[in-house]
Amino acid sequence: MRFLVTGTAGFIGNFVAERLLARGDEVVGLDNVNPYYDVRLKEDRLGRISDQPGFTEARVSLEDREAVAEVFARHQPDRVIHLAAQAGVRYSLENPHAYADSNLTGFLNILEGCRHHDVEHLVFASSSSVYGANTTMPFSVHHNVDHPVSLYAATKKANELMAHTYCHLYGTPMTGLRFFTVYGPWGRPDMALFMFTKAILEGRPIDVYNHGEMRRDFTYIDDIVEGVVRTADQVATANPDWTGDAPDPGSSYVPYRVYNIGNHSPVSLMDFIGTLEDALGMEAAKNYLPMQPGDVPATYADVADLQEAVGFSPETPLKTGIERFVAWYRAYYGV
């Protein structure tokens, strides 16, 4: 089967492409390798898959309508896994237009490609950030998510709405996946684990927001990939019990679904830091700060729907995942 995977120079997209290639699928990898963070890291990720049989690179920006259309026309993918996006809650306060370009215009270009080329199934990355001001835990796909607290979250909620609209209009099955704090080897430098590890090894204090009163559902990369691939393999179907009188946000009368992918086991920020300190064999100097705008104090994934749909839920222990990340970081940077 031929997959178009967007974001193959990125963290999750690179691992998803690697998994698909390993099982014999063809992968067309779309990425513009932008300088949001270290381009060398992105190029090195691509180096892990670029020479594998079945991989074709398309160095294209999502917001380039003609270039994206050309990728679809030339390669005619059977299915699409859309993982490329402008990521990061905090950066959306600094550069909001980047989010409109990539996450809104770019996603529209992907939807148009799927529409015009009879794609069998589109799986796209949403985010736990869409839960915004929700406080009922664990977060469920059956909850209303109409109160985002960052522009990044708003664009991801918009992606879900856009996907449902195209599914209704044109019938392409679509599945949105809400990722919960993904971490692991080859991870993003703007994520806490990467920043904390770098600071601690360099003898600098780490910034601890909300004075450490935070909880996150940390999800290891291998678990995310397993969930993405299983979901891509199972084409979304309509919910025969869906009714407009009592609408279910997680499904629809058309072949549209939304699932959480999280470890369904939130960890306090201080316990997370302690686990990292143990893995490094070093104690962190801590700079306690207030909550940042756009952030939320806790995330916690209800993954019952994912488990029921594809027979899988994440389970890698945090200690195991952090130890694997630290081993990779030391080897990659020689520290």
N, C-alpha and C positions, 0 to 999 in steps of 0.2 A: 504494500500500500504506500502511496505517496502522501507525505504530510508536508504542509507548510508550517514551519515553526518560527514564530517571530521572537526576537530577543535572544538569538543563539549565542551572542557574545555576552549576554547577561547571565546572572547566577542561575536562576531556575531554568531558563530556556536552554542553557548549555547542557545541563544534566538531563533534561527531557530529551533533547536531540540525541545525546549519547545513548540513552536507554532504547530509543526507537531504532537507531542504527544497529545496536548490538543484537536486536532480534530480527534484523533483516529488512526493515522498512527503508524506503527512500525518504530523505529529509532535504527539503529546500529551506535553508536557514536565512531569514531576513533580519538584518541589523544594520544600523548606520554607524555603530562604534563611536558614539558621541562622547565628548570629554566631560560628562557630568562627574565622573570619577576616573581614576587612573586608567588610561587607555591601554597601558601595557598589560594590566590584569585582564582586560577584555580580549586583547589579542592572544594572550596566553591561553585563555579559555578556548578560544576558537582553535588554537593549535592542538587541543585535545581531540578534536573531531574533524578537522579540515581535510586530513588525508584518508579518512575512512571511506571505503566503498559506499556509494549511495548518498553521499553528502554533496550538496551544491550550495555555494554561498551566493546570496544576493545582498550586496551592500547598498541598502536603500533606506531612506527615511520614510517613516509611516505617513507623514504629512504631505509627501510628494505623490499627489494623486495619480499622475501619469505613470510614474515608476512602479507604484504598487499595482496598478492595473496591468502593466506589462509583465510583472512577475506572475500574476494569476494566469494571464493569457499564454505565456510561454510554458509554464510548468504544469498547469491544469491539476492542482492538488486534489486528492480525494477528500481529505479532511484537513482542518486548520486548527492549530493550537496557538492562540494569540497570547503571548506573555510579555511582549515588548510594551513599555510604557515609561512615562516620566514618573519615577518613583519618589517617595519621601514626603512625609507630612511637613517637616520643618522647611524644606526647600520651597514648598509651594507658597510660603509667605514671602520669599525673596523673589521668585521668578514665576508668577502665576501664568504668564503667557505660554511658557513651555508646556504647561499641563493642558491648556486648551489646544495647542498645536498637536501634541503627541496623543493625548488620551481622548480627545474629542474628535478633532479632524482626522487623526490617524486611525481611530477605531471606525469611523464612518467609512474610510477607504477600505478597510478590511471587510466590513459588512457588504459594501458594494461588490467587492471581489467575489465573496461567497455567493451573493445573489446572482451574478451574471455567469458564474461558472459551475453551477449545480453542485456545490460542495455538500458532501453527505452530512457533515457535522462540524460545527464550530464550537470549540471549547475556549473560553477566554478567562483571563485572570481578573477577578474582582479583588476585594480586600476586606479584612476584618474592620478596617476604618469606617466602612459604611454604617456600622452600628452607632457611631457618633455618640449622641447624648443618651442612648439606651442604658439603663442600669439593671434591668432584669438579667440575671445570670443563670445558666450559661446562655450565650447568644445563640438564638435559633433562627434558621432561615424562614421560619413561620412568623417571626416578629416583624413589625413595621420598622422600616429604616429611613424615615423621612426627615431626620434631623441630624445631618452631618455637621461636623465641627471643624473641618478643614476643606480647602479647595480640592486637595487630592482626593479626599473621601467623596466629595460631591461629583468629581469626574468619574469615579468608579461606580457610584450609584447611577449616574447618567449612562454609563456603558450598559448596565443591566437593563435600563429602560429602553435604550436604543436597540439592544439585542431582541428584547421581547417584541418591539414594534416590527422589526424586520422579520422575525419569526411569524408574526401574525399576517403580515402583508405578503410574504413570499414563501413561507413554509419551510425554510431551512432550519433543521433542528439545532438548538443552541443550548449550551450549558455554561453557567457562570460559576467560578470557584473562588470562594472567599478565603484567601490565605491568611494564616495567623502567624506572624513574626517568624519568618523562615530564617534558619541559620545553618551553618556547616562549612566544610572546606570550600574554598573558592568563593566565599560569600562577599557581600557588598561592603565596601569600606565605610559607608555612611551608617551602617547598622551598629547597635550598641556593642555587640560581642567583638567586632573588628576594632572599633574605636577604643574600647576598654583594654583589649589585649595590646594594642600598639602603645597606648599611653603607659600602661603598667611596665612593659618591657623597656620603655624609654625613661622610666623614672618620673613621669609626670602624673599629676592628680587626675582622676576621672570625674566628670560632671555627673552628679546623681540628682536627677530631677524629682520634683515633688518630695524632696527630702527623703527619698527612698520608699515612699508610700505608693508603690506601683506594683501591679501584678500583670504578668504576660503569659499567654499560652504559646510558649516557644515550640516550634515545629521543625524537626530535623529534615534536611533536604531530601534524603532518601525516601522519607515518608511522603513528602510532597510529590515527588516524582511518581511514586507508586499510585497515589491518588489521581494525579493528572492523567497518566497513561490508561489506567483502568476506566476512568470517566470518558476519555476519548474513544475507547473501544466500544463503549456502550452508548449507542446513539440515543439522545434525549427523546422521550415520548410525552404525549399529552397526558394530563391527569383526568381520567374519565369522571372523577368525582368532583372536579372543580366547578364552582358555581360563583357567579357574580354577586349573589346575595351575601356570601361569606367568603370573599376572595382570599386565597392562600398565596402569600408573597413568594413562596418557595417553588411553586409550580404554576401550571396554567392549562387552559383549554387547548393550547397549541403546544408543540413539542419543545418546551422551554423549561429548564430546571436550574436551580441554584443550590449549591452545596457548600458547607463549611469544610475546610481542611485544616484542622488544628489538633494539637496533642491532647485536647480535652483534660488538661491538668495544669492550671495556672500556677506560676511560681512567683514568689515575691522577688522584687528587684534585688533586695539585699541577699537573699539566698542564691540568686543567680550570680551575683558578684562573688559571693563566698565560694561557689563551685568553680568559678574561673580562677580565683586566687589559689585554690587547691591544685588545679591543673597546671598552673604556672609555677607553683612553689614560691609565690611572692605575694605580699600584701599590698593592696592599693591604697594610696592616699586619696581621700574623697573630698570633693568640693560639693557640698549640698546646696541645691538651688530650688527655686519654686517651679511649679508646673509650667511647661512651655505652652504658648497659645497653639490650639489645634490638636493638642495631645489629649489622651483619655487615661484615667487612672488604672483601668483594668480591662483585660480581654479574657474571654473564656468561651471555647467553642463547643457547641452541641453538635456532635457528628453522627447522630443517630440516622439521619437521612442518607448520608454517605455510606454508612455501614450497610444499611438496608439495600441501597442501590447497587453497590459494587463489591460488597463483602469485605471491606477494608476500613480500618481506622488507624491513624498514626499511633506509634507506641514506643519509639526510641527514647530511652531515659535521658534527661538533660545532662547528667554526668558523662554518659557515653558520648553524646554529641559534642559537648564542649571539649572533651579530651581529644576527639578526632580533629576538631577545628584547630586546637592549639598545636597538635603535631603537624598539621598541614602548614600553619602559619610559620612555625619555626623553620620548617624545611624550605618553604617558598622564599622567605626573606633571609634565611641563613642566620637566625638569631637564637 
